[in-house]
Each structure stands twice: as structure tokens, then as C-alpha cells.
Amino acid sequence: MDFVIEAGKSLIPVEVKYKRLKQEKVPASLRGFIDKYNPEKAYIINLDLSKTLKIKKTTLCFMPFHELLRQSAVL
């Protein structure tokens, strides 16, 4: 896990992979964080995979980095 963003009382874990993911593989460190803290959301930023999974109560989003750029332009 590369980052943890604190948003009020919520923690949002973020994993960054500079590669083209072909499948939804969750790194052990991120899975451990989800198991321990049960965040509402978690992200894996990568080059092109866009997918959403549910792990217990956590919504895990695989997000291409260009989506971050698009969202930040709106802000």
C-alpha cells in the first residue's frame, strides 16, 4: 500500500501500480489493511484496468490514472 488518505474520520488506502493490470489482484498489504480497518473505499491506481470489487464492507476501485487526471480537472 502506497498511501493512506485521511478524509475526516475515514481512511482511504491507495495502491499505485505503474503497469497494465489484466486481472483484479489485491496486494497482501492492501488486503491486510482492509481486513484490519474496514474502510468504506480503497483504490488501486494503474495504467488501464477499470473495475470495482466488494471486499466485506469495502468498495475497491481499480482506476486508470487518466481518470484521476480527468477528475482533478473538474475540481
Contact map, one row per residue, 1 for C-alpha under 8 A:
111100000000111100000000001011000000000000000000000000000000000000000000000
111100000000111100000000000000000000000000000000000000000000000000000000000
111110000000111000000000000000000000000000000000000000000000000000000000000
111111000011110000000000000000000000000000000000000000000000000000000000000
001111100011110000000000000000000000000000000000000000000000000000000000000
000111111111000000000000000000000000000000000000000000000000000000000000000
000011111111000000000000000000000000000000000000000000000000000000000000000
000001111100000000000000000000000000000000000000000000000000000000000000000
000001111110000000000000000000000000000000000000000000000000000000000000000
000001111111000000000000000000000000001100000000000000000000000000000000000
000111101111100000000000000000000000001000000000000000000000000000000000000
000111100111110000000000000000000000001111100000000000000000000000000000000
111110000011111000000000000001001000001011100000000000000000000000000000000
111110000001111100000000000000000000000001111000000000000000000000000000000
111000000000111110000000000001000000000000111000000000000000000000000000000
110000000000011111000000000000000000000000011100000000000000000000000000000
000000000000001111100000000000000000000000011110000000000000000000000000000
000000000000000111110000000000000000000000000110000000000000000000000000000
000000000000000011111000000000000000000000000110000000000000000000000000000
000000000000000001111100000000000000000000000111100000000000000000000000000
000000000000000000111111000000000000000000000111100000000000000000000000000
000000000000000000011111000000000000000000000000100000000000000000000000000
000000000000000000001111100000000000000000000000100000000000000000000000000
000000000000000000001111110000000000000000000000001000000000010000000000000
000000000000000000000011111000000000000000000000000000000000000000000000000
000000000000000000000001111101100000000000000000000000000000000000000000000
100000000000000000000000111111100000000000000000000000000000000000000000000
000000000000000000000000011111110000000000000000000000000000000000000000000
100000000000000000000000001111111000000000000000000000000000000000000000000
100000000000101000000000011111111100000000000000000000000000000000000000000
000000000000000000000000011111111110000000000000000000000000000000000000000
000000000000000000000000000111111111000000000000000000000000000000000000000
000000000000100000000000000011111111110000000000000000000000000000000000000
000000000000000000000000000001111111111000000000000000100100000000000000000
000000000000000000000000000000111111110000000000000000000000000000000000000
000000000000000000000000000000011111110000000000000000000000000000000000000
000000000000000000000000000000001111111000000000000000000000000000000000000
000000000000000000000000000000001111111100000000000000011100000000000000000
000000000111100000000000000000000100111111000000000000001100000000000000000
000000000101000000000000000000000000011111000000000000001110000000000000000
000000000001100000000000000000000000001111100000000000000111100000000000000
000000000001110000000000000000000000001111110000000000000111100000000000000
000000000001111000000000000000000000000011111000000000000001111000000000000
000000000000011110000000000000000000000001111100000000000001111000000000000
000000000000011110000000000000000000000000111110000000000000011110000000000
000000000000000111111000000000000000000000011111100000000000011110000000000
000000000000000011111000000000000000000000001111100000000000000111000000000
000000000000000000011000000000000000000000000111110000000000001110000000000
000000000000000000011110000000000000000000000111111000000000011100000000000
000000000000000000000000000000000000000000000001111100000000111100000000000
000000000000000000000001000000000000000000000000111110000000111000000000000
000000000000000000000000000000000000000000000000011111000011110000000000000
000000000000000000000000000000000000000000000000001111100011100000000000000
000000000000000000000000000000000000000000000000000111111111000000000000000
000000000000000000000000000000000100000000000000000011111111000000000000000
000000000000000000000000000000000000010000000000000001111100000000000000000
000000000000000000000000000000000000011100000000000001111110000000000000000
000000000000000000000000000000000100011111000000000001111111000000000000000
000000000000000000000000000000000000000111000000000111101111100000000000000
000000000000000000000000000000000000000011110000000111100111110000000000000
000000000000000000000000000000000000000011110000011110000011111000000000000
000000000000000000000001000000000000000000111100111100000001111100000000000
000000000000000000000000000000000000000000111101111000000000111110110000000
000000000000000000000000000000000000000000001111110000000000011111110000000
000000000000000000000000000000000000000000001111000000000000001111111000000
000000000000000000000000000000000000000000000010000000000000000111111100000
000000000000000000000000000000000000000000000000000000000000001111111110000
000000000000000000000000000000000000000000000000000000000000001111111111000
000000000000000000000000000000000000000000000000000000000000000011111111100
000000000000000000000000000000000000000000000000000000000000000001111111110
000000000000000000000000000000000000000000000000000000000000000000111111111
000000000000000000000000000000000000000000000000000000000000000000011111111
000000000000000000000000000000000000000000000000000000000000000000001111111
000000000000000000000000000000000000000000000000000000000000000000000111111
000000000000000000000000000000000000000000000000000000000000000000000011111
